[in-house]
Amino acid sequence: MAHGPATDWGEDKASEYKAKIGIYFFIFYSIVYSIFVVINVVRPITMATIIFAGLNLAVVYGIGLIILAIIMGLIYNYMCTKKENELNAEGEVQQ
């Protein structure tokens, strides 16, 4: 009982664009995270500083990293979907 794929995916015309954007986002997030690590290594006492609503810098920065990752994921999805639709529309016109 071999079943074939449920959908026909075809060629991904936006794969190069997606890879480039993904690398840029990875580098950006790595820099932001590296700053978090450097602060913890060089000046760990700084992480105890109260920033907002009784929360220290470590908690605020950590939650900020999680929120940043979610926002970047949503932006990445939007940008890639837009590019895929654009390239697929061009392909339909040329055929």
VMD Tcl script that builds the backbone (N, CA, C; Angstrom):
set m [mol new atoms 285]
animate dup $m
set s [atomselect $m all]
$s set {name element resname resid chain x y z} {
  {N N MET 1 A 0.824 -1.180 0.000}
  {CA C MET 1 A 0.000 0.000 0.000}
  {C C MET 1 A 0.875 1.253 0.000}
  {N N ALA 2 A 1.582 1.466 -1.054}
  {CA C ALA 2 A 2.410 2.667 -1.158}
  {C C ALA 2 A 1.550 3.829 -1.631}
  {N N HIS 3 A 1.650 4.901 -0.912}
  {CA C HIS 3 A 0.916 6.109 -1.282}
  {C C HIS 3 A 1.903 7.155 -1.768}
  {N N GLY 4 A 1.523 7.857 -2.786}
  {CA C GLY 4 A 2.364 8.932 -3.297}
  {C C GLY 4 A 2.189 10.183 -2.457}
  {N N PRO 5 A 2.888 11.234 -2.822}
  {CA C PRO 5 A 2.753 12.482 -2.069}
  {C C PRO 5 A 1.346 13.052 -2.202}
  {N N ALA 6 A 0.887 13.713 -1.149}
  {CA C ALA 6 A -0.453 14.290 -1.133}
  {C C ALA 6 A -0.557 15.502 -2.053}
  {N N THR 7 A 0.550 16.199 -2.242}
  {CA C THR 7 A 0.556 17.385 -3.097}
  {C C THR 7 A 1.761 17.336 -4.026}
  {N N ASP 8 A 1.674 18.060 -5.111}
  {CA C ASP 8 A 2.784 18.174 -6.049}
  {C C ASP 8 A 3.523 19.464 -5.729}
  {N N TRP 9 A 4.708 19.350 -5.164}
  {CA C TRP 9 A 5.437 20.521 -4.736}
  {C C TRP 9 A 6.157 21.219 -5.876}
  {N N GLY 10 A 6.654 20.503 -6.815}
  {CA C GLY 10 A 7.344 21.121 -7.937}
  {C C GLY 10 A 8.645 21.789 -7.508}
  {N N GLU 11 A 9.148 22.651 -8.366}
  {CA C GLU 11 A 10.416 23.348 -8.125}
  {C C GLU 11 A 10.192 24.541 -7.193}
  {N N ASP 12 A 11.115 24.728 -6.269}
  {CA C ASP 12 A 11.064 25.880 -5.367}
  {C C ASP 12 A 11.920 26.987 -5.972}
  {N N LYS 13 A 11.278 27.906 -6.639}
  {CA C LYS 13 A 12.005 28.978 -7.333}
  {C C LYS 13 A 12.593 30.003 -6.371}
  {N N ALA 14 A 12.104 30.028 -5.148}
  {CA C ALA 14 A 12.558 31.023 -4.178}
  {C C ALA 14 A 13.573 30.461 -3.188}
  {N N SER 15 A 14.091 29.269 -3.421}
  {CA C SER 15 A 14.983 28.647 -2.431}
  {C C SER 15 A 16.256 29.459 -2.199}
  {N N GLU 16 A 16.803 30.046 -3.233}
  {CA C GLU 16 A 18.013 30.862 -3.078}
  {C C GLU 16 A 17.718 32.097 -2.226}
  {N N TYR 17 A 16.590 32.739 -2.485}
  {CA C TYR 17 A 16.173 33.914 -1.720}
  {C C TYR 17 A 15.943 33.537 -0.252}
  {N N LYS 18 A 15.260 32.415 -0.034}
  {CA C LYS 18 A 14.973 31.966 1.330}
  {C C LYS 18 A 16.251 31.671 2.091}
  {N N ALA 19 A 17.213 31.043 1.445}
  {CA C ALA 19 A 18.480 30.726 2.095}
  {C C ALA 19 A 19.225 32.004 2.472}
  {N N LYS 20 A 19.242 32.983 1.576}
  {CA C LYS 20 A 19.943 34.236 1.841}
  {C C LYS 20 A 19.308 34.980 3.019}
  {N N ILE 21 A 17.993 35.084 3.013}
  {CA C ILE 21 A 17.296 35.758 4.104}
  {C C ILE 21 A 17.508 34.993 5.414}
  {N N GLY 22 A 17.439 33.669 5.353}
  {CA C GLY 22 A 17.650 32.852 6.542}
  {C C GLY 22 A 19.024 33.051 7.144}
  {N N ILE 23 A 20.036 33.162 6.301}
  {CA C ILE 23 A 21.399 33.388 6.789}
  {C C ILE 23 A 21.512 34.763 7.440}
  {N N TYR 24 A 20.925 35.789 6.821}
  {CA C TYR 24 A 20.950 37.132 7.421}
  {C C TYR 24 A 20.262 37.135 8.776}
  {N N PHE 25 A 19.111 36.504 8.871}
  {CA C PHE 25 A 18.390 36.449 10.133}
  {C C PHE 25 A 19.187 35.676 11.176}
  {N N PHE 26 A 19.820 34.585 10.773}
  {CA C PHE 26 A 20.637 33.789 11.688}
  {C C PHE 26 A 21.794 34.617 12.233}
  {N N ILE 27 A 22.478 35.349 11.362}
  {CA C ILE 27 A 23.608 36.178 11.785}
  {C C ILE 27 A 23.136 37.255 12.754}
  {N N PHE 28 A 22.025 37.920 12.423}
  {CA C PHE 28 A 21.490 38.968 13.292}
  {C C PHE 28 A 21.149 38.406 14.672}
  {N N TYR 29 A 20.427 37.283 14.705}
  {CA C TYR 29 A 20.032 36.700 15.982}
  {C C TYR 29 A 21.255 36.215 16.755}
  {N N SER 30 A 22.241 35.680 16.058}
  {CA C SER 30 A 23.460 35.217 16.718}
  {C C SER 30 A 24.198 36.367 17.389}
  {N N ILE 31 A 24.203 37.527 16.739}
  {CA C ILE 31 A 24.855 38.706 17.328}
  {C C ILE 31 A 24.119 39.144 18.587}
  {N N VAL 32 A 22.789 39.223 18.511}
  {CA C VAL 32 A 21.991 39.635 19.671}
  {C C VAL 32 A 22.190 38.646 20.825}
  {N N TYR 33 A 22.185 37.356 20.515}
  {CA C TYR 33 A 22.384 36.336 21.548}
  {C C TYR 33 A 23.802 36.381 22.103}
  {N N SER 34 A 24.779 36.630 21.237}
  {CA C SER 34 A 26.175 36.716 21.681}
  {C C SER 34 A 26.372 37.859 22.671}
  {N N ILE 35 A 25.671 38.949 22.458}
  {CA C ILE 35 A 25.751 40.071 23.406}
  {C C ILE 35 A 25.239 39.621 24.771}
  {N N PHE 36 A 24.158 38.857 24.789}
  {CA C PHE 36 A 23.611 38.301 26.026}
  {C C PHE 36 A 24.651 37.437 26.738}
  {N N VAL 37 A 25.319 36.584 25.983}
  {CA C VAL 37 A 26.338 35.695 26.559}
  {C C VAL 37 A 27.531 36.506 27.060}
  {N N VAL 38 A 27.972 37.493 26.297}
  {CA C VAL 38 A 29.125 38.313 26.697}
  {C C VAL 38 A 28.819 39.060 27.984}
  {N N ILE 39 A 27.617 39.607 28.090}
  {CA C ILE 39 A 27.245 40.303 29.332}
  {C C ILE 39 A 27.319 39.335 30.509}
  {N N ASN 40 A 26.839 38.119 30.324}
  {CA C ASN 40 A 26.867 37.127 31.400}
  {C C ASN 40 A 28.285 36.715 31.778}
  {N N VAL 41 A 29.184 36.680 30.817}
  {CA C VAL 41 A 30.559 36.261 31.096}
  {C C VAL 41 A 31.380 37.405 31.678}
  {N N VAL 42 A 31.279 38.588 31.080}
  {CA C VAL 42 A 32.133 39.713 31.459}
  {C C VAL 42 A 31.621 40.427 32.712}
  {N N ARG 43 A 30.319 40.699 32.758}
  {CA C ARG 43 A 29.739 41.435 33.888}
  {C C ARG 43 A 28.456 40.762 34.367}
  {N N PRO 44 A 28.543 39.606 34.979}
  {CA C PRO 44 A 27.335 38.889 35.393}
  {C C PRO 44 A 26.466 39.675 36.379}
  {N N ILE 45 A 27.078 40.546 37.162}
  {CA C ILE 45 A 26.303 41.338 38.122}
  {C C ILE 45 A 25.322 42.272 37.410}
  {N N THR 46 A 25.657 42.645 36.169}
  {CA C THR 46 A 24.776 43.516 35.384}
  {C C THR 46 A 23.420 42.858 35.150}
  {N N MET 47 A 23.406 41.542 35.054}
  {CA C MET 47 A 22.153 40.824 34.803}
  {C C MET 47 A 21.189 40.923 35.986}
  {N N ALA 48 A 21.690 41.314 37.155}
  {CA C ALA 48 A 20.825 41.454 38.328}
  {C C ALA 48 A 20.135 42.815 38.382}
  {N N THR 49 A 20.486 43.716 37.481}
  {CA C THR 49 A 19.898 45.047 37.457}
  {C C THR 49 A 18.404 44.959 37.154}
  {N N ILE 50 A 17.614 45.613 37.996}
  {CA C ILE 50 A 16.164 45.633 37.782}
  {C C ILE 50 A 15.864 46.566 36.607}
  {N N ILE 51 A 15.115 46.053 35.649}
  {CA C ILE 51 A 14.839 46.794 34.416}
  {C C ILE 51 A 13.388 47.245 34.338}
  {N N PHE 52 A 12.472 46.312 34.533}
  {CA C PHE 52 A 11.064 46.594 34.263}
  {C C PHE 52 A 10.187 45.756 35.193}
  {N N ALA 53 A 9.268 46.403 35.868}
  {CA C ALA 53 A 8.262 45.739 36.705}
  {C C ALA 53 A 8.890 44.733 37.677}
  {N N GLY 54 A 10.026 45.069 38.248}
  {CA C GLY 54 A 10.680 44.188 39.204}
  {C C GLY 54 A 11.453 43.041 38.572}
  {N N LEU 55 A 11.527 43.003 37.262}
  {CA C LEU 55 A 12.256 41.939 36.566}
  {C C LEU 55 A 13.679 42.403 36.278}
  {N N ASN 56 A 14.634 41.490 36.444}
  {CA C ASN 56 A 16.021 41.862 36.188}
  {C C ASN 56 A 16.355 41.750 34.697}
  {N N LEU 57 A 17.537 42.224 34.350}
  {CA C LEU 57 A 17.962 42.248 32.954}
  {C C LEU 57 A 18.006 40.851 32.353}
  {N N ALA 58 A 18.419 39.859 33.127}
  {CA C ALA 58 A 18.506 38.487 32.606}
  {C C ALA 58 A 17.138 37.995 32.131}
  {N N VAL 59 A 16.115 38.226 32.928}
  {CA C VAL 59 A 14.761 37.770 32.570}
  {C C VAL 59 A 14.229 38.567 31.383}
  {N N VAL 60 A 14.379 39.881 31.436}
  {CA C VAL 60 A 13.870 40.728 30.347}
  {C C VAL 60 A 14.584 40.405 29.041}
  {N N TYR 61 A 15.891 40.267 29.080}
  {CA C TYR 61 A 16.666 39.950 27.876}
  {C C TYR 61 A 16.288 38.565 27.353}
  {N N GLY 62 A 16.149 37.596 28.256}
  {CA C GLY 62 A 15.776 36.241 27.849}
  {C C GLY 62 A 14.408 36.183 27.189}
  {N N ILE 63 A 13.437 36.848 27.790}
  {CA C ILE 63 A 12.101 36.902 27.184}
  {C C ILE 63 A 12.162 37.664 25.871}
  {N N GLY 64 A 12.976 38.718 25.845}
  {CA C GLY 64 A 13.154 39.481 24.612}
  {C C GLY 64 A 13.727 38.624 23.492}
  {N N LEU 65 A 14.660 37.737 23.813}
  {CA C LEU 65 A 15.226 36.835 22.807}
  {C C LEU 65 A 14.156 35.896 22.251}
  {N N ILE 66 A 13.301 35.393 23.120}
  {CA C ILE 66 A 12.225 34.508 22.670}
  {C C ILE 66 A 11.253 35.262 21.772}
  {N N ILE 67 A 10.858 36.453 22.193}
  {CA C ILE 67 A 9.932 37.260 21.394}
  {C C ILE 67 A 10.569 37.650 20.065}
  {N N LEU 68 A 11.853 38.012 20.088}
  {CA C LEU 68 A 12.566 38.355 18.856}
  {C C LEU 68 A 12.566 37.184 17.884}
  {N N ALA 69 A 12.802 35.969 18.393}
  {CA C ALA 69 A 12.809 34.789 17.525}
  {C C ALA 69 A 11.438 34.569 16.883}
  {N N ILE 70 A 10.380 34.758 17.641}
  {CA C ILE 70 A 9.025 34.597 17.096}
  {C C ILE 70 A 8.748 35.649 16.031}
  {N N ILE 71 A 9.085 36.891 16.325}
  {CA C ILE 71 A 8.861 37.986 15.361}
  {C C ILE 71 A 9.679 37.756 14.096}
  {N N MET 72 A 10.932 37.347 14.253}
  {CA C MET 72 A 11.772 37.092 13.080}
  {C C MET 72 A 11.215 35.934 12.254}
  {N N GLY 73 A 10.666 34.930 12.910}
  {CA C GLY 73 A 10.046 33.815 12.197}
  {C C GLY 73 A 8.844 34.259 11.387}
  {N N LEU 74 A 8.035 35.131 11.970}
  {CA C LEU 74 A 6.859 35.653 11.257}
  {C C LEU 74 A 7.276 36.519 10.066}
  {N N ILE 75 A 8.292 37.353 10.276}
  {CA C ILE 75 A 8.801 38.194 9.181}
  {C C ILE 75 A 9.381 37.329 8.072}
  {N N TYR 76 A 10.154 36.302 8.455}
  {CA C TYR 76 A 10.736 35.389 7.470}
  {C C TYR 76 A 9.635 34.703 6.656}
  {N N ASN 77 A 8.615 34.224 7.333}
  {CA C ASN 77 A 7.508 33.565 6.640}
  {C C ASN 77 A 6.813 34.525 5.674}
  {N N TYR 78 A 6.575 35.754 6.111}
  {CA C TYR 78 A 5.923 36.750 5.254}
  {C C TYR 78 A 6.776 37.051 4.019}
  {N N MET 79 A 8.068 37.286 4.246}
  {CA C MET 79 A 8.950 37.640 3.133}
  {C C MET 79 A 9.069 36.495 2.125}
  {N N CYS 80 A 9.202 35.269 2.626}
  {CA C CYS 80 A 9.352 34.113 1.738}
  {C C CYS 80 A 8.067 33.819 0.971}
  {N N THR 81 A 6.931 33.931 1.645}
  {CA C THR 81 A 5.651 33.706 0.967}
  {C C THR 81 A 5.429 34.742 -0.121}
  {N N LYS 82 A 5.763 35.990 0.187}
  {CA C LYS 82 A 5.616 37.061 -0.799}
  {C C LYS 82 A 6.496 36.787 -2.025}
  {N N LYS 83 A 7.737 36.377 -1.788}
  {CA C LYS 83 A 8.665 36.099 -2.893}
  {C C LYS 83 A 8.212 34.884 -3.695}
  {N N GLU 84 A 7.736 33.834 -3.018}
  {CA C GLU 84 A 7.230 32.657 -3.727}
  {C C GLU 84 A 6.055 33.018 -4.622}
  {N N ASN 85 A 5.118 33.785 -4.087}
  {CA C ASN 85 A 3.958 34.200 -4.880}
  {C C ASN 85 A 4.378 35.044 -6.073}
  {N N GLU 86 A 5.331 35.926 -5.854}
  {CA C GLU 86 A 5.840 36.785 -6.925}
  {C C GLU 86 A 6.487 35.950 -8.033}
  {N N LEU 87 A 7.337 35.010 -7.650}
  {CA C LEU 87 A 8.034 34.181 -8.644}
  {C C LEU 87 A 7.082 33.207 -9.334}
  {N N ASN 88 A 6.116 32.676 -8.612}
  {CA C ASN 88 A 5.143 31.781 -9.230}
  {C C ASN 88 A 4.238 32.529 -10.201}
  {N N ALA 89 A 3.905 33.783 -9.887}
  {CA C ALA 89 A 3.084 34.594 -10.791}
  {C C ALA 89 A 3.862 34.881 -12.069}
  {N N GLU 90 A 5.170 35.168 -11.955}
  {CA C GLU 90 A 5.999 35.404 -13.138}
  {C C GLU 90 A 6.073 34.158 -13.997}
  {N N GLY 91 A 6.182 33.002 -13.357}
  {CA C GLY 91 A 6.265 31.740 -14.084}
  {C C GLY 91 A 5.003 31.438 -14.837}
  {N N GLU 92 A 3.839 31.778 -14.281}
  {CA C GLU 92 A 2.565 31.535 -14.953}
  {C C GLU 92 A 2.404 32.441 -16.165}
  {N N VAL 93 A 2.884 33.666 -16.091}
  {CA C VAL 93 A 2.774 34.610 -17.200}
  {C C VAL 93 A 3.646 34.149 -18.372}
  {N N GLN 94 A 4.846 33.626 -18.074}
  {CA C GLN 94 A 5.776 33.225 -19.118}
  {C C GLN 94 A 5.360 31.945 -19.813}
  {N N GLN 95 A 4.583 31.099 -19.166}
  {CA C GLN 95 A 4.203 29.819 -19.756}
  {C C GLN 95 A 3.121 29.975 -20.747}
}
mol reanalyze $m
mol bondsrecalc $m
mol representation Tube
mol addrep $m
